[in-house]
Amino acid sequence: MVKKTEILISLLLLPALAGAQPLTLLTAVSSKMPSGSEFRAVDGSGKVYAGTIVAKPARRFLRRGYVLLHFYDPVHLVNSDPEGVIRAGRKKQLILLGTTPLIAKIADDSVDAAIGGGRARWVALGASVLFMALLKGGEVHLKPGDKLEVEAGR
């Protein structure tokens, strides 16, 4: 049986979470962490929110890492993704994509005199494909002290 005081307390706390409010992370969160790892965050009033993460590390060049935060309390993350997923940016991928022609040019110039111009182009192509195949996409790294916007409800 639910007591009247418990209902009153829950109704008083609900408007405090009605709008989006900032939480400050207390633990580091990364997409390299195993899924099920726990994290903690605190709001401005000192209430600690805890939960687990679902993480997926970056595997290949076109695959970025992501983190999904599951709170134990009835709150959810507010961001540009409708499901509340935090994804890595495309900055690392763009930088590596821009350096691929440089790798190809260095490979081409290093073997050009030894094997000739026609074959050197194939070496450059192989070097750039190998470079792209061995690299990963970006990872998500949230440090303690980073701000998260959450709102009440699931």
Wavefront OBJ file of the C-alpha trace (Angstrom):
o trace
v 0.000 0.000 0.000
v 1.394 3.369 -1.001
v 1.298 5.991 1.695
v -0.020 9.479 1.069
v 3.325 10.984 2.019
v 5.135 8.926 -0.657
v 2.657 10.141 -3.275
v 3.048 13.717 -2.109
v 6.837 13.499 -2.214
v 6.824 12.002 -5.716
v 4.401 14.707 -6.921
v 6.647 17.387 -5.453
v 9.749 15.974 -7.154
v 8.096 15.538 -10.564
v 7.888 19.256 -11.436
v 11.575 19.644 -10.608
v 12.365 17.196 -13.408
v 9.624 18.402 -15.792
v 11.984 20.420 -17.999
v 15.407 19.479 -19.235
v 17.974 19.838 -16.481
v 21.758 19.466 -16.602
v 23.553 16.568 -14.970
v 27.287 16.497 -14.341
v 29.057 13.191 -14.933
v 30.988 11.817 -11.968
v 32.560 8.871 -13.815
v 34.277 8.611 -17.177
v 32.258 6.995 -19.975
v 33.734 5.674 -23.209
v 32.553 3.595 -26.128
v 35.521 1.296 -25.433
v 34.045 0.301 -22.045
v 32.177 -3.011 -21.787
v 28.401 -2.841 -21.958
v 26.816 -3.015 -18.525
v 29.418 -0.792 -16.869
v 27.969 1.579 -14.311
v 28.140 5.369 -14.368
v 27.026 8.137 -12.016
v 25.937 11.737 -12.525
v 24.762 14.471 -10.162
v 22.297 17.327 -10.655
v 22.504 20.843 -9.242
v 20.697 19.940 -6.014
v 23.134 17.112 -5.224
v 20.912 14.142 -6.158
v 22.989 11.341 -7.637
v 21.672 9.493 -10.694
v 23.182 6.127 -11.592
v 22.781 3.726 -14.459
v 24.479 1.401 -16.905
v 25.844 1.945 -20.374
v 25.424 0.112 -23.641
v 28.622 0.742 -25.593
v 29.756 -0.171 -29.083
v 33.385 0.594 -29.993
v 34.424 1.723 -33.458
v 35.502 -1.235 -35.556
v 36.167 -0.060 -39.101
v 36.778 3.288 -40.742
v 33.127 3.943 -41.568
v 31.808 2.710 -38.208
v 31.786 5.223 -35.370
v 31.535 4.192 -31.733
v 28.454 5.032 -29.658
v 27.198 5.031 -26.068
v 23.639 4.661 -24.787
v 23.002 5.655 -21.150
v 20.322 3.737 -19.231
v 19.412 5.497 -15.981
v 17.957 3.584 -13.031
v 15.702 6.581 -12.291
v 12.879 7.471 -14.698
v 14.871 10.044 -16.709
v 16.210 9.998 -20.251
v 18.910 11.838 -22.144
v 17.909 14.791 -24.324
v 20.085 15.273 -27.414
v 19.807 15.442 -31.192
v 19.283 11.681 -31.474
v 15.676 10.599 -30.807
v 16.813 7.515 -28.861
v 19.380 9.401 -26.770
v 22.423 7.724 -28.318
v 25.722 9.606 -28.032
v 27.769 9.065 -31.198
v 31.351 9.988 -32.036
v 31.883 12.889 -34.406
v 33.067 12.640 -37.988
v 36.161 14.817 -37.421
v 38.615 11.915 -37.152
v 37.198 10.268 -40.257
v 37.495 13.489 -42.269
v 41.092 14.073 -41.159
v 42.098 10.512 -42.043
v 40.266 10.720 -45.363
v 42.216 13.891 -46.139
v 45.556 12.238 -45.314
v 44.908 9.218 -47.555
v 46.115 11.019 -50.736
v 49.247 12.026 -48.836
v 49.943 8.382 -47.959
v 49.359 7.403 -51.588
v 51.717 10.143 -52.847
v 54.485 9.122 -50.422
v 54.134 5.458 -51.457
v 54.123 6.434 -55.148
v 57.240 8.619 -54.858
v 59.157 6.070 -52.801
v 58.916 3.303 -55.430
v 58.634 5.394 -58.606
v 62.307 5.252 -59.581
v 62.698 1.574 -58.689
v 59.747 0.008 -60.524
v 58.533 2.707 -62.916
v 55.630 5.115 -63.017
v 52.854 2.712 -64.086
v 53.481 0.149 -61.378
v 54.071 2.842 -58.758
v 50.439 3.957 -59.152
v 49.298 0.465 -58.196
v 51.542 0.523 -55.130
v 50.040 3.906 -54.175
v 46.527 2.531 -54.587
v 47.374 -0.509 -52.448
v 48.935 1.676 -49.758
v 45.873 3.935 -49.563
v 43.448 0.978 -49.427
v 45.548 -0.672 -46.711
v 45.630 2.607 -44.774
v 41.819 2.887 -44.929
v 41.318 -0.777 -43.999
v 43.492 -0.642 -40.879
v 41.987 2.504 -39.358
v 38.937 2.787 -37.119
v 36.247 5.427 -36.824
v 35.944 7.797 -33.881
v 35.303 6.780 -30.275
v 33.048 8.465 -27.704
v 34.889 9.782 -24.634
v 32.940 11.558 -21.874
v 35.041 12.864 -18.995
v 33.974 13.474 -15.391
v 32.527 16.973 -15.269
v 30.858 16.831 -18.710
v 27.250 18.070 -18.770
v 24.274 15.963 -19.908
v 20.716 17.225 -20.426
v 18.012 14.923 -19.058
v 14.273 15.155 -18.549
v 11.732 13.123 -16.624
v 9.924 10.163 -18.082
v 10.980 7.295 -20.252
l 1 2 3 4 5 6 7 8 9 10 11 12 13 14 15 16 17 18 19 20 21 22 23 24 25 26 27 28 29 30 31 32 33 34 35 36 37 38 39 40 41 42 43 44 45 46 47 48 49 50 51 52 53 54 55 56 57 58 59 60 61 62 63 64 65 66 67 68 69 70 71 72 73 74 75 76 77 78 79 80 81 82 83 84 85 86 87 88 89 90 91 92 93 94 95 96 97 98 99 100 101 102 103 104 105 106 107 108 109 110 111 112 113 114 115 116 117 118 119 120 121 122 123 124 125 126 127 128 129 130 131 132 133 134 135 136 137 138 139 140 141 142 143 144 145 146 147 148 149 150 151 152 153 154
